[in-house]
Amino acid sequence: MKFVAVTSCPTGIAHTYMAAEALETTGKAGGHEVVVETQGSAGSTPLDPAVIAAADGVIFAADLEVKDRERFAGKPFVDVGVKKAVHDPSGVLDQAVAAVEAGPVAAPATAGTPAASGGPRPATKVDPNAGVGTRIRQWLMTGVSYMIPFVAAGGIMIALGFMVAQAAWGETGAVEVTQVPLQELISGFSITSGQDWAALLFQTGNAAFAFLVPVLSGFIAYGIADRPGLVPGFVGGSVSVLVGAGFLGGLVTGFVAGFLALWISRWKVPKGVRGVMPVVVIPLLSSLITGFLMFVVIGQPIANLMEGLTSWLNGLSGSNLVLMGALLGAMMGFDLGGPINKVAYTFAVTGLATEGLSAGAVQYQIMAAVMAAGMVAPLGMALATFVRKRLFTHAEQENGKAAVLLGLSFISEGAIPFAAADPWRVIVSSLVGSSVTGALTMAVGSDLRAPHGGVWVLPLISNPLGFLLAVAVGTVVTAGLVVLLKSLKPSPLVQAEQAADAAAAPVPA
C-alpha cells in the first residue's frame, strides 16, 4: 500500500524526525511505501498533491494540530501521538492498513487549519477526552514548547555576552556588562568595541529572556481556552514578573487565565454582543480578573514561595548539591524526553531566569548538571553498539552512529530507538549513568548560563574539562551496564537476526 504521513512533536526537534524515519523504514520492510511530511520547528515542505492523491491512506503521528489537514479529506486515516510512531511503528502501520481495508471515510476534522479557524494560528493538540492528569500535562507542555526557543536564544546570547565581557573587561566583565547604560549602547555603539558587543549580546538576550514567563503563561492559557486565552495569559505572566512571582506565578496565571477565558467564552449572550466578545469582552474581563488576583490576592504569597525556593537553592552545598545532581540526572535519563525528563529540564531553565544571580550560582550549576546528564543516554548507547556490536540489531548499530551527534547536541531522544526495542535494560542503564553524571557535574562545580547546545556551547561552561569528564564517566557507566545486562540475556530480536544471517551466509566449498 501507499501511505502519506505527517509527524510533529511539541518542540519540533527529535521525535518529529525519529517518527518519520521509523515509519519510512518499517513501511519499506513491510512492502509499503510511506512518504512523510515533518512539521518540525524549522517549518515543513508540504507533500506533493499528486503523492497525496495516489496514497491509499494517511497516518497522523502528531502531538500538535496538523497544518492544512483538509488536504487529506476523504482518505482513510489513523491519528496517533508521535511517540507511538517512534516506539511501535509496525503497530501504527497495521492500524493504517486496517483503516484502508475498512474503506473511505468522511473528511477528518480540520480544527487548527486556516479554513477552520479563520486564519493561521499557533498549533497545539490537547485531547478533550483524556484524563485530567493527561490534559494538565498537555496544557503544560503547550506552554513549555513555545517557551523553550525564547529561553534558548536568550540564554545563549546572555552567556555569550558574559564570555565576550570577560575578554573585553577582564575578570570584572560579568559585572561591568550589566551596568552599561542602555542609552549609551544605543547612541554610542562601536562595531570594533568588544565591550559594546558584550553589552549588545547581554541586552538582547535579556530582552528574549523577558518573554519566558509571559509566553509560558500565555500558551498554557491558549492550550486550555484556545485564542481567547492568549491575552489574559500573557498579561498574567507579565504581572507575575512584576510582582516577583516568577515562573511559579506564570504557571498559576496560565491556568487561571485559561479557565477564566474558557468560562467567559461560553456565556450565553445576545446576538448583537457576540461579535465583540472575542475582541473586547473576553480579553478585557479575563485580563482584569487575572491581574486583580495576581496583584491583590495570590501574587505576593507566590513571590514569597519563589524567594524561599531561591534561598533554599542558594543554601545548598557539598553533598546536598551532589544528591540534587544525582536526582536531576536520574530524571533526565528515565524517560528520555518524556514528562519526567521535561520536568527536570524546565526546572533548570526557569532557574536561569532568577534575577540577581552571580557567577557560580546554584541555578547555573543545576543547568550544567541537567545538560550533562541529558547527553549521556544516547552517547552511552552509541558506545555500547561500537564495543559490542553482536548484542545489537543492524538497525540499532546504525542508530548508534546517529546517536553520537544527538548526544553531543544534548538531544536525549537519540536513545529512544534503543529503549523502544529493549525498555527495561536500556532505561535502567540510562538512569544509572545519567545519575552518576549529574552528581559528578555538581561535584566538579561546572556551571552554565546557556539552556541548550551540548558540546557546542562548551566555551560557555565553567570548568569545561570537569564537565566533559562527568559526561564521559556517565557514558561509560551506561554503556557498561547495558552491555552487561544484554550479555546476561541476549535479545530475542538479535538472536533471530543472527540466525537469519548465518542461514543466508554462503557455505564454504
Salt bridges, closest charged atoms under 4 A:
GLU37 OE1 - ARG71 NH1 2.92
ASP79 OD2 - ARG69 NH2 3.25
ASP79 OD1 - LYS125 NZ 2.88
ASP88 OD2 - LYS84 NZ 3.13
ASP226 OD1 - ARG121 NH1 2.90
GLU398 OE2 - LYS401 NZ 3.16
GLU413 OE2 - HIS15 ND1 3.82
GLU413 OE2 - LYS342 NZ 3.59
ASP422 OD2 - ARG425 NE 2.97
ASP422 OD2 - LYS486 NZ 2.76
GLU497 OE1 - HIS394 NE2 3.61
ASP501 OD2 - HIS394 NE2 2.84
